[in-house]
């Protein structure tokens, strides 16, 4: 467990810069945060690209599924608001963070049909190895099979299973603890609005660290800090740093 709550710049800090862009990661890596969170998808030719959605439509000047594009196709795509930058590859994101104290926190996404990308975890780990950052990096995600694969591979700073609200309602805290133990992960994550002190105490008693996201304004950032979560992802990392003191 962390001695103090760690801060991760969510998608690089999307209140300040275009989300999941090289620009965002260059800027957030200058801040006194501990991690910079990104999301990854697999391209048609097996490349790993940093983007939140399974499609290009919302954040770029192109349309269609990421999985239908080759790495070469994506070189011609522009992330809105960046002044002409292409979506970063995972290798490019890792190269930005490598010379800084800010560690990678990589969310493994699923495709437009919410199916696992075959080979995405392995390719992500290979990129971490190529950049020499596996030992300081976190792999996170909602898909339990992907998290089990990352955990079994070993050598990471940690793996966090992210839990959606319907899953919490379906299986409860005890069920989440049971799944997390089966996966072997070090941390569970839930949106800040559902966490409370008794729930966190139960996770901690089970040996699990607790992460959260959605702490984006002063009230929710303060809540994450008061709950003493181990890490939270925030869209406004400078505000989080200021409030943490």
Helices and strands as residue ranges (DSSP letters): E 6-9, G 10-12, H 22-28, E 35-42, E 48-50, G 66-68, H 71-74, H 90-98, E 103-108, H 120-131, G 134-136, E 138-141, H 144-153, E 158-162, H 165-183, E 187-191, G 192-194, H 197-205, E 209-213, H 218-227, E 231-234, H 237-244
